[in-house]
Amino acid sequence: SNINSKIAPKLLGHSLNLAAIDGLLVEVDPTPGHQVIGANATLATSLAVAKAAAHASGKSLARYFQPEGKLLIPMPMVNILSGGAHANRSLDIQDVLVIPHAATNFAEALSWIVAIRERAAIDGKSHGVTHLVADEGGLGLSFSSTDDACEFVLAQIELLGLSGKVSLALDIASTQFFSDNKYSLTTSGKTYSSDAFIEEMLNLVNTYPITSIEDPFAEDDWSAWSAFSSQAPASLQILGDDLFTTNLHRLERGIAEKSASAILIKANQNGLVTSTQRVLSHAHANNFATVVSARSGETEDSWLADLAIGWRAGQIKVGSTHGSERTAKWNRLLELEATEPSRFSNPFA
């Protein structure tokens, strides 16, 4: 309704100039995050214009944003186990993911990930563990601790002969269990102060081959982020999602306070294609890694894959390898790698 009644009349007669039309959308709703008409309405319009402009110029959406040179195919970060809000608290943290850091191309990377997820599903059944498929396609197996979940995934990697070739990533999603200045874990029954939780996170990243950790602390526990960043291994990617919400001002604060080293880029957190790209570009300019990400409620649209490539993000996170709304993105990345001059990104080499 907002698109038809409030946005469409403003766009009639305008040319396919993405920046100009995104500017009109800001005029329609200048509030931060476009709360009045909704960021999903503004983003749908902005994306439609970007796709139409690419089509009119005879280019893919990826080539619309990067007209020349080899395309950069992003390194995937993929859910194997899911808990938290995605899987009825079967695990305190939100996801245990894998990064195929030794793969030489995207097709190889994806084949390893598919094998790991299928091996994990089989092993879970063989141990009599009932599971559900979580919101983003990960396995909702129950584990009493994050350590147990990490050990389980590492066992699958070892069984497939991929030890040393595939590392772990964790999405802690700490905001979901932070209250009254405490981190309270339901499954393990433990409660931590910020300082104690910093130690817990340091223990995890120093014990297991973890190359990336997302939202280890709550979105406004800024001092914990900075303290952890100063003590964590230099090679660890410290990734902010809830911390930054694809918001330029929060990113600027994170850069100033040395809170993290990477940002998750979610277009519908921001609401416009151009301003989302602006956040990503500012991150790159300040030596932050960028991970373009899907959401829990996804469709079979594959534009996210094109944006990740066209923006040269370097990394992508769209859930697991289960579910057509996930595989649509993986298939699009496979297609672009196979049909365009490209190279595979490896920020963890």
C-alpha positions in Angstrom: 0.0 0.0 0.0 2.8 2.4 0.9 4.6 1.7 -2.4 1.4 2.2 -4.5 0.0 5.2 -2.6 3.1 7.1 -1.4 6.1 6.0 -3.5 4.8 5.3 -7.0 3.4 8.9 -7.6 6.8 10.3 -6.8 8.5 8.1 -9.4 6.3 8.5 -12.4 8.2 10.1 -15.3 11.7 9.7 -13.8 14.6 8.0 -15.6 16.3 4.9 -14.3 18.8 6.7 -12.2 19.3 4.7 -9.0 20.9 7.5 -6.9 18.3 10.0 -7.9 15.4 7.7 -7.2 16.8 6.7 -3.8 17.0 10.4 -3.1 13.3 10.6 -3.9 12.6 7.8 -1.5 14.4 9.7 1.3 12.1 12.7 0.5 9.1 10.4 0.9 10.4 9.1 4.3 13.4 11.0 5.7 13.3 9.2 9.1 16.3 7.1 10.1 15.6 3.6 8.9 12.6 4.8 7.0 10.3 3.8 9.9 7.2 5.6 8.5 6.7 3.6 5.3 9.0 0.8 6.2 12.5 -0.2 5.0 11.1 -3.2 3.2 9.0 -0.9 1.0 11.9 1.4 0.3 14.3 -1.4 -0.4 11.8 -3.3 -2.7 11.5 -0.1 -4.8 15.2 0.6 -4.7 16.1 -2.9 -5.8 13.5 -2.8 -8.6 15.1 0.3 -10.0 18.6 -1.2 -9.7 17.5 -4.4 -11.5 15.6 -2.5 -14.2 18.6 -0.2 -14.8 20.9 -3.2 -15.1 18.4 -4.9 -17.5 18.0 -1.8 -19.6 21.8 -1.6 -20.0 22.0 -5.3 -20.9 24.1 -6.2 -17.9 23.7 -8.5 -14.9 23.1 -6.7 -11.6 26.6 -7.7 -10.6 28.1 -6.1 -13.7 25.9 -3.0 -13.3 27.8 -2.3 -10.1 31.2 -3.5 -11.4 31.2 -2.9 -15.2 34.9 -3.9 -15.8 37.5 -6.4 -14.6 37.3 -9.8 -13.0 34.3 -10.3 -10.6 35.2 -11.1 -7.0 33.3 -14.3 -6.0 32.7 -14.0 -2.2 33.9 -16.5 0.4 30.8 -18.3 1.9 30.1 -18.5 5.6 27.5 -21.2 6.0 25.3 -22.5 8.9 25.8 -26.1 10.0 24.2 -25.9 13.4 21.6 -23.4 14.5 20.1 -22.5 17.9 19.0 -19.4 19.6 15.9 -17.8 18.1 16.4 -19.7 14.9 15.9 -23.2 16.5 13.9 -23.0 19.7 17.0 -22.6 21.9 18.4 -26.0 21.1 21.8 -24.2 21.4 22.5 -21.1 23.4 24.3 -19.3 20.6 22.6 -18.7 17.2 24.8 -20.6 14.8 27.9 -22.7 14.3 29.1 -22.1 10.8 32.0 -23.2 8.6 34.3 -21.2 6.3 36.1 -23.3 3.6 39.2 -21.1 3.8 41.4 -23.5 1.8 39.1 -23.8 -1.2 40.5 -22.6 -4.5 37.1 -21.6 -6.1 33.5 -21.2 -5.1 32.3 -24.5 -6.6 34.9 -26.4 -4.5 34.0 -24.4 -1.4 30.3 -25.1 -1.8 30.9 -28.8 -2.4 32.8 -29.1 0.9 30.1 -27.3 2.8 27.3 -29.4 1.4 29.3 -32.6 2.4 29.7 -31.2 5.9 26.1 -30.4 6.4 24.9 -33.8 5.0 27.5 -35.6 7.2 26.3 -33.7 10.3 22.7 -34.6 9.6 23.6 -38.3 9.3 25.8 -38.3 12.3 23.1 -36.6 14.4 20.6 -39.3 13.5 23.2 -42.1 14.2 23.6 -40.7 17.7 19.8 -40.8 18.2 19.7 -37.0 18.2 16.4 -35.7 16.9 16.7 -32.4 15.1 14.7 -29.8 13.2 15.7 -27.7 10.3 16.1 -24.1 11.6 14.9 -20.9 10.0 18.0 -20.5 7.8 18.4 -24.2 7.0 20.9 -25.2 9.7 20.5 -28.3 11.8 18.7 -27.7 15.1 20.6 -30.3 17.1 20.6 -30.0 20.8 23.9 -29.4 22.6 24.4 -28.5 26.3 27.3 -26.2 25.5 28.9 -24.2 22.6 32.1 -26.4 23.1 30.1 -29.5 22.5 28.6 -28.0 19.3 32.1 -27.0 18.0 33.5 -30.4 18.7 30.6 -32.0 16.8 31.2 -29.9 13.7 34.9 -30.4 13.8 34.3 -34.1 14.0 32.4 -33.9 10.7 35.1 -31.9 9.1 37.7 -34.5 10.2 35.6 -37.4 8.9 35.6 -35.8 5.5 39.3 -35.3 5.4 38.9 -31.5 5.5 40.7 -30.7 8.8 42.9 -27.6 8.3 40.9 -26.7 5.2 37.7 -25.6 6.8 37.5 -23.5 9.9 34.6 -22.6 12.2 32.7 -19.3 12.6 30.3 -18.6 15.4 27.3 -16.3 15.5 26.7 -15.7 19.2 23.8 -13.2 18.9 24.4 -12.1 22.4 21.8 -9.4 22.5 19.1 -12.1 22.7 20.3 -13.3 26.1 21.6 -10.0 27.6 19.5 -8.4 30.3 20.3 -6.4 33.4 23.9 -6.2 32.4 24.2 -10.0 32.5 24.6 -12.7 29.8 22.2 -15.5 30.8 22.5 -18.8 28.9 19.3 -20.9 29.1 20.6 -24.2 27.8 23.8 -24.3 29.9 22.2 -22.5 32.8 25.1 -20.1 33.3 25.1 -16.4 33.9 28.1 -14.1 33.1 29.0 -10.5 33.8 30.5 -8.7 30.8 34.0 -9.3 32.0 33.4 -13.0 32.6 31.8 -13.3 29.2 34.8 -11.7 27.5 36.9 -14.5 29.1 34.4 -17.1 27.9 34.6 -15.8 24.3 38.4 -15.7 24.5 38.5 -19.3 25.7 36.4 -20.3 22.7 38.5 -18.6 20.1 41.8 -19.8 21.7 40.6 -23.4 21.9 39.0 -24.0 18.5 39.9 -23.1 14.9 37.5 -20.2 14.8 38.3 -17.6 12.2 35.2 -15.4 12.7 32.9 -14.5 15.6 29.7 -12.5 15.2 28.0 -10.5 17.9 30.0 -11.9 20.8 28.5 -9.1 23.0 25.2 -7.2 23.1 24.5 -4.4 20.7 25.1 -1.7 23.3 27.8 -3.3 25.4 30.4 -1.2 23.6 33.1 -1.5 26.3 33.0 -5.3 26.1 33.5 -5.2 22.3 36.5 -2.9 22.6 38.0 -4.9 25.5 37.6 -8.2 23.6 39.0 -6.8 20.4 42.1 -5.6 22.2 42.7 -9.2 23.6 41.6 -11.5 20.8 44.0 -13.1 18.3 44.9 -10.6 15.6 43.8 -13.1 12.9 40.2 -13.4 14.3 37.5 -11.6 12.4 35.2 -9.8 14.9 32.0 -9.3 13.1 29.2 -6.8 14.0 25.6 -7.4 13.0 23.3 -6.2 15.8 26.2 -3.9 16.8 26.1 -2.0 13.5 22.7 -2.8 11.9 24.1 -1.6 8.6 24.0 1.9 10.0 26.8 4.4 9.1 26.8 6.2 12.4 27.1 3.0 14.4 29.8 1.9 12.1 31.7 5.1 12.6 31.5 4.7 16.4 32.8 1.1 16.0 35.7 2.2 14.0 36.6 5.0 16.4 36.3 2.6 19.4 38.0 -0.3 17.7 35.0 -2.5 18.6 35.3 -4.9 15.7 37.1 -5.7 12.4 34.1 -6.6 10.1 30.5 -5.6 9.5 27.6 -7.7 8.4 25.8 -5.9 5.5 22.0 -6.4 5.4 20.2 -4.2 2.9 16.8 -4.3 4.6 18.3 -3.1 7.8 19.3 0.0 5.9 16.4 0.4 3.4 18.1 1.6 0.2 20.6 0.1 -2.2 22.8 3.2 -2.5 23.0 3.9 1.2 23.7 0.3 2.0 26.6 0.4 -0.5 27.8 3.6 1.2 28.1 1.8 4.5 30.0 -1.0 2.8 32.3 1.4 1.0 33.0 3.2 4.3 33.9 -0.1 6.0 36.3 -0.9 3.2 37.9 2.5 3.4 38.6 1.8 7.1 40.0 -1.7 6.5 36.9 -3.5 7.8 36.0 -6.7 6.2 32.4 -6.9 4.8 30.0 -9.8 4.8 26.8 -9.4 2.7 24.0 -11.2 4.5 20.5 -12.6 3.9 17.8 -12.6 6.5 15.8 -15.4 8.2 12.7 -14.6 6.2 14.0 -14.9 2.6 12.6 -15.4 -0.9 14.0 -17.2 -3.9 15.3 -13.8 -5.3 19.0 -14.1 -6.0 19.9 -10.3 -6.1 21.9 -10.6 -2.9 24.5 -12.7 -4.7 24.8 -10.1 -7.4 25.2 -7.3 -4.8 27.9 -9.2 -2.9 29.8 -9.6 -6.1 29.2 -6.2 -7.7 30.1 -4.5 -4.4 33.2 -6.7 -4.1 32.2 -7.5 -0.5 34.6 -10.5 -0.3 32.3 -12.6 1.9 28.6 -13.7 1.9 26.3 -15.3 4.4 22.9 -16.6 3.3 22.2 -19.4 5.8 22.7 -23.1 5.1 22.5 -25.3 2.0 19.0 -26.5 2.7 15.9 -24.7 1.3 15.3 -23.2 -2.1 15.5 -19.6 -0.7 19.1 -20.4 0.3 20.2 -22.5 -2.7 18.9 -19.8 -5.1 21.7 -17.6 -3.9 24.4 -20.4 -4.1 23.2 -21.3 -7.6 23.5 -17.7 -8.7 27.1 -17.5 -7.4 27.9 -20.8 -9.2 26.5 -19.3 -12.4 28.4 -16.1 -12.2 31.7 -17.9 -11.4 31.1 -20.2 -14.4 30.1 -17.6 -16.9 32.1 -14.5 -16.1 35.8 -13.7 -15.8 36.3 -13.9 -12.0 38.5 -14.8 -9.1 37.6 -16.4 -5.7 37.9 -14.2 -2.6 39.9 -15.5 0.3 40.2 -13.0 3.2 41.4 -15.8 5.5 44.4 -17.0 3.3 
